[in-house]
Amino acid sequence: ATPTLLAGDKSLSNVIAHEISHSWTGNLVTNKTWEHFWLNEGHTVYLERMIGRSLESEQFRQFKAMGGWKDLQDSVNTFGANNPLTNLVPSLQDVDPDDAFSSVPYEKGFALLYHLEELLGGPEVFMGFVKSYIQMFAYGSATTDEWKNYLFTYFKDKVDVLNKVDWNGWMFTPGMPPVKPQYDTALADACIALSQRWIKAKDSDLSAFKESDVKTLSSHQIIEFLSLLLQEEPLPLTHVKKMQQLYDLNAIMNAEIRFRWLRLCVRARWEEAVPMAMKMATEQGRMKFTR
């Protein structure tokens, strides 16, 4: 456990769902070597989002998947699109697995499983496979080839569909996946609209923004709003200061929001944000917030 999960509004409970899911995908069934780490994390993200689907809605699962796709893009951009460490199944010969750590096994793995879910009949059908895979390899370890062979065995009546999957593109090619899922954007539309307003705004337009802009957004949507801004060129310092004046994001202790907000401030070269960013980087040791 980590104190960065204590957001005060239960909005980071998905991490608890993720770690509980590791009881099955990661502990009961383990990747045989670190090259196959995606078997642990891709399946666990898939189960985490299926739990979110049960607690919230299918739209919520789709919304979280969209955020995961952006995290994957960030990792690919950081490593470089041609870096073999962005392969779903990388070669780790003479490589420290910690140096290869990123969102790739999590989000590229999830994207593959979601793609297969769409091809093979939907979430209920694919969950049948996930449960069967766990039962087949329980108390043991698995490689990607063993997982794939079992997938073909389980869906023996849909081998023609599976043969059309670009397995080399998914598994052994660096960069983004060969297929981008078409996620439902219903919960993201408000985030996209607000982020575009800030991106396109001139200094003379800043008076049009209101404190109420974010009042109806959930914590998850504020995270998405900030993530969208981080994908663009740095905002002018005037914009970031206005955002703080209206939305008071400095006061939010949700670690996922704070992490993105402070990066936005630092990119805008707001010197007042540097001590806050240093404090966040040193007051906790969670890898995703310190690397």
Phi, psi and omega in degrees: 000159181216141179296345179291352177274349184274083184273341181092352181227014179065012186288343180257021179293345177298331178291323176297316177300321179298311184291325175296320180298333177297343176302330180259305182259094183138317180257303179293319172238126186239147173295138185291321174222171184290341174299335184255025182302332181298333178298322174293303194277322179298315179292325181290320175297320178300313179294319177305316182284334173290325174295316176300324177298319180290323182281326185244275183189168174296324177300322179295318178299316180296320180298315179294326178294322176299318178297321178296323178298321178293321177299321178296316177301319179299316180295317179296319178295322181291313181283328187105135187296341180257006182284123182297345176288352174267003170297147174296321176243090183276158169273123182249024175300121180062024178242132174290122181306330178296327179290336181270353187295132178194188177280357185303306181298331179287303192270327173290323176297313178299316182300321177296314181296321178294320177300316178295320177304315180296320182288329193257358173131006176104176187298318182295317179297315184288328176298330175300318177294315183301316179297318181293320177300316180296318179295321182295319186255013183304140180064025179216191180235163185218154171252170179298319179298318179295319176299314183294318179299321179289325176302314180293326178291315182295318180259049184297338178273359181232029181299327179298324177291314182294328180292343180273351179289137178279078186297321179295320178297321180285317192269316195238017180243131181288166177093197181287158181298160180289344180230132174258117179299147177264092183278153175290124185264009188309311183281345182269343188301318180294324179293317180297315182298315182292319180296321179294324176300316181291321181295320185272348187291139169267167180305325181289347181267351190295336180291346181282344180279145184230157175303327183289350182307323186252001185297327182267359180273139174284169176303320179298321181287326176294320175301315180295317178304312180292323178298320178296320179295325181290342179278350183258179173298151181306139177290151173298151181301325179301321181292315183295319178296321178294321179299317178295317180302319184274315190261346180049052183290338177299335184275351183276126183262356174303118189297325181291320177291313183299318180302315182285319181298315182292326174296321178298318180295315182295320178297330178277001179062043175272106187298328181296339182278342185299312178300324179293321178293319178297320180297315180295322182290338186248348183271353176215164186241020182289126191304319185295339181257000185237341183286000000 
